[in-house]
Amino acid sequence: MPGSLAELLHDWHDFYVLVGTASATLVGLMFVAASIGSSIFNEEHRAPVRAFISPTVTHFASALFTTLLVTIPTHGWLSLGGLLGAEGLAGTIYCGAILVQIIIRHRFNVDLTDQLFYALLPTVGYLLLLIAAVLLLMHSAESTNVIAAALLTLLLAGIRNAWDMTVWIVTRVPSSRAPTPPPDGPSTTGAA
């Protein structure tokens, strides 16, 4: 059995700082992507925003929240386990709702890869947080490895989904450039 929780988490400090910084940066970039695509985010696209963009921001924010929780030096086994358990449960329920929309009700035309990264993989990340919470309550040193696996799972899913959404937005945002005439097209001088 390990000594104190603070001693156990000390070796992971740099990892949590790095993941937390990456998560916070990616949340900011999601706001940039959403503002770039603001011309296509209207009432017609409200459901896809709720099913794809909001969950990705939520997963990044959850990774950030987890890293903040873990780096608080005054946590005990019970307090950290309880908070991570609550976060894992809330995230699992949230992902369950997304899973129902995307996979079960087929509300959107989503291919298998998107089903995996938007619905299933984040669910695994939150389930890993639940497992980590149980391990913390048991005073297990393995809890740190499971927390790391949960964070990396949420981060991986979020990065992939952010890129997927960015590509989707860029291909749909109307271009402000005037169309370029073809090189062998008709003359605009009026001469025949």
Phi and psi in degrees as a GROMACS rama.xvg file:
@    title "Ramachandran Plot"
@    xaxis  label "Phi"
@    yaxis  label "Psi"
@TYPE xy
-69.2646  164.582  PRO-2
-67.9103  -112.454  GLY-3
-93.5646  159.892  SER-4
-63.4057  -38.8484  LEU-5
-59.8385  -40.8579  ALA-6
-64.1051  -41.9115  GLU-7
-63.7571  -41.475  LEU-8
-81.4677  -15.6981  LEU-9
-56.439  -43.922  HIS-10
-67.1703  -18.5527  ASP-11
-94.7284  -1.60196  TRP-12
-52.8218  -49.8932  HIS-13
-63.7784  -37.7255  ASP-14
-59.9619  -48.043  PHE-15
-65.7016  -38.0509  TYR-16
-63.6764  -43.2225  VAL-17
-64.4465  -47.1079  LEU-18
-65.9695  -39.8026  VAL-19
-64.3798  -41.5509  GLY-20
-64.4455  -44.3092  THR-21
-62.225  -43.5351  ALA-22
-63.0437  -45.0621  SER-23
-62.9496  -41.2143  ALA-24
-63.4743  -42.5063  THR-25
-68.769  -32.72  LEU-26
-60.9394  -45.1396  VAL-27
-61.1477  -41.3336  GLY-28
-66.7494  -30.198  LEU-29
-65.4801  -35.7909  MET-30
-65.6401  -38.2313  PHE-31
-63.9046  -46.057  VAL-32
-61.2086  -41.4551  ALA-33
-65.568  -36.9384  ALA-34
-71.5269  -33.9787  SER-35
-63.9129  -38.7829  ILE-36
-91.3325  15.0219  GLY-37
-59.229  -24.947  SER-38
-71.9358  -19.0015  SER-39
-106.039  -7.31275  ILE-40
-89.9912  88.3912  PHE-41
-123.98  -169.321  ASN-42
-58.1218  -34.1582  GLU-43
-64.172  -30.693  GLU-44
-106.229  18.0573  HIS-45
-63.1481  -44.3035  ARG-46
-63.5231  -45.21  ALA-47
-63.1594  -33.9801  PRO-48
-62.0138  -44.6122  VAL-49
-66.8451  -32.7442  ARG-50
-86.4279  -23.2869  ALA-51
-122.375  -50.6933  PHE-52
-75.6532  -50.4832  ILE-53
-59.2687  -44.5719  SER-54
-62.7751  -36.2699  PRO-55
-64.5092  -42.8791  THR-56
-63.2911  -39.6025  VAL-57
-62.2507  -41.9976  THR-58
-66.9585  -41.1562  HIS-59
-62.8981  -44.0207  PHE-60
-64.3261  -36.2417  ALA-61
-65.6447  -41.3806  SER-62
-62.5329  -42.222  ALA-63
-62.6277  -45.9633  LEU-64
-60.4396  -41.6923  PHE-65
-62.3986  -44.8321  THR-66
-64.5722  -35.6913  THR-67
-66.0696  -43.738  LEU-68
-59.9904  -46.2754  LEU-69
-68.3197  -27.4281  VAL-70
-87.7331  -1.37263  THR-71
-72.7428  117.481  ILE-72
-72.7476  -14.3878  PRO-73
-93.6857  2.15921  THR-74
-67.0328  144.319  HIS-75
-104.451  176.563  GLY-76
-57.8434  -44.7777  TRP-77
-68.4304  -46.3215  LEU-78
-66.436  -44.4063  SER-79
-68.4907  -41.3777  LEU-80
-61.435  -41.7458  GLY-81
-65.501  -44.1374  GLY-82
-67.857  -42.4085  LEU-83
-67.9572  -33.636  LEU-84
-64.9294  -42.2279  GLY-85
-64.2777  -42.2296  ALA-86
-64.9356  -44.1887  GLU-87
-62.7177  -40.3195  GLY-88
-66.7399  -45.9795  LEU-89
-61.4999  -43.0579  ALA-90
-65.5113  -37.6782  GLY-91
-65.997  -42.238  THR-92
-64.3448  -43.6519  ILE-93
-60.3282  -46.4475  TYR-94
-66.1842  -32.0544  CYS-95
-60.8563  -40.0942  GLY-96
-65.2585  -39.672  ALA-97
-67.7425  -40.7994  ILE-98
-58.1804  -42.8424  LEU-99
-62.319  -45.7481  VAL-100
-62.0657  -46.6076  GLN-101
-83.4629  -44.6691  ILE-102
-100.214  -47.0021  ILE-103
-79.4929  -48.7438  ILE-104
-86.117  -9.7725  ARG-105
50.0788  44.4328  HIS-106
-65.9589  -25.1113  ARG-107
-128.845  156.053  PHE-108
-84.7591  93.5542  ASN-109
-119.823  126.751  VAL-110
-75.3181  172.048  ASP-111
-60.2731  -40.0508  LEU-112
-62.4382  -43.6922  THR-113
-66.5565  -37.4795  ASP-114
-59.9773  -41.7983  GLN-115
-63.4363  -49.4239  LEU-116
-82.1264  -29.9397  PHE-117
-87.0723  -29.2787  TYR-118
-117.164  -50.438  ALA-119
-79.8837  -47.7996  LEU-120
-62.8034  -44.2584  LEU-121
-61.6581  -34.291  PRO-122
-60.95  -41.7245  THR-123
-60.8345  -41.7611  VAL-124
-59.3345  -43.696  GLY-125
-71.8989  -34.2875  TYR-126
-64.7997  -36.8745  LEU-127
-62.9654  -36.6843  LEU-128
-63.6599  -38.2097  LEU-129
-63.5943  -42.4318  LEU-130
-63.8711  -41.8724  ILE-131
-61.335  -38.334  ALA-132
-62.8801  -44.1318  ALA-133
-62.2315  -43.0893  VAL-134
-62.95  -37.7143  LEU-135
-63.8871  -41.9495  LEU-136
-65.1548  -24.1417  LEU-137
-90.7285  1.57964  MET-138
62.2715  37.4726  HIS-139
-90.7999  133.828  SER-140
-68.316  -21.4676  ALA-141
-67.3932  -14.3041  GLU-142
-58.3241  -34.2707  SER-143
-66.1442  -37.5678  THR-144
-66.6342  -38.1364  ASN-145
-71.9705  -37.5779  VAL-146
-60.3397  -45.3925  ILE-147
-61.1175  -42.0344  ALA-148
-63.5338  -40.0675  ALA-149
-63.7056  -45.5536  ALA-150
-62.1172  -45.4468  LEU-151
-65.6446  -35.608  LEU-152
-64.9993  -47.2712  THR-153
-64.6008  -39.8848  LEU-154
-66.8963  -43.7418  LEU-155
-61.4349  -47.9483  LEU-156
-62.0118  -42.9385  ALA-157
-65.2031  -42.1704  GLY-158
-63.3827  -46.2988  ILE-159
-61.943  -43.5183  ARG-160
-69.012  -37.0027  ASN-161
-63.1179  -41.8585  ALA-162
-65.3629  -43.6466  TRP-163
-59.3062  -44.0272  ASP-164
-68.3514  -38.394  MET-165
-61.3613  -44.5759  THR-166
-62.1514  -42.9866  VAL-167
-61.187  -43.5886  TRP-168
-64.93  -47.8029  ILE-169
-61.9202  -35.0365  VAL-170
-76.8463  -11.0682  THR-171
-113.19  -16.9813  ARG-172
-70.8422  127.924  VAL-173
-62.8938  140.041  PRO-174
-80.8077  141.756  SER-175
-89.5447  -5.22756  SER-176
-79.8965  146.536  ARG-177
-73.6075  145.034  ALA-178
-63.5749  140.887  PRO-179
-87.5136  128.942  THR-180
-67.8146  149.908  PRO-181
-63.6978  149.336  PRO-182
-61.2817  -32.5882  PRO-183
-103.91  21.6572  ASP-184
-75.1981  179.739  GLY-185
-64.6722  150.771  PRO-186
-74.7396  142.119  SER-187
-100.675  8.44968  THR-188
-83.2132  -11.8648  THR-189
90.036  -7.93284  GLY-190
-80.7574  138.645  ALA-191
